[in-house]
Amino acid sequence: MKRNYFLFIVLACFPCLTQSSVYKQIDEHGNVTYSNIPSNNAKRVDLPPIVVVPAVDSKDIDERITKRREFAKIEEQREQIESKIAEEEKRLNEIKNEYKDGVPDRLGSERNYQRYLDRVERLKEEINVREKNLSILKKELQNLPDKSK
């Protein structure tokens, strides 16, 4: 009984004895064979140690991916709003240039003075609408979360 305990302890202390080697053999046709059993013309191959990578907490990675996706969506929304603001500002400037502070040039098709007054009123209303749109878009842009959050 004491021998079995002693043998068990000795084997447990020397795990390196249980490691096997890898042998490479090349036959006369040039075929390469790897094996753990040595043969007549096989050469022992010294392999580098196995690198063990510890497991990664996938919950942390999932949170990072989710944050990056949210950040990408926010950036896309920001770019869309900024492009809409640029379009609105461009159109507003065009209308203001045509409006000329309430005294736009008369067009050839406006021989009737009432047509001219109607166009002036439409321009004034469109300026108001574009300015409201701009203020709404700028508020929407401000309400987006910052990049640092």
Secondary structure, DSSP 8 states (H G I E B T S, - for coil): -HHHHHHHHHHHH-GGGG---EEEEE-TT--EEEESS--TT-EEE------------HHHHHHHHHHHHHHHHHHHHHHHHHHHHHHHHHHHHHHHHHHTTT-----TT--SHHHHHHHHHHHHHHHHHHHHHHHHHHHHHHHS--TT-
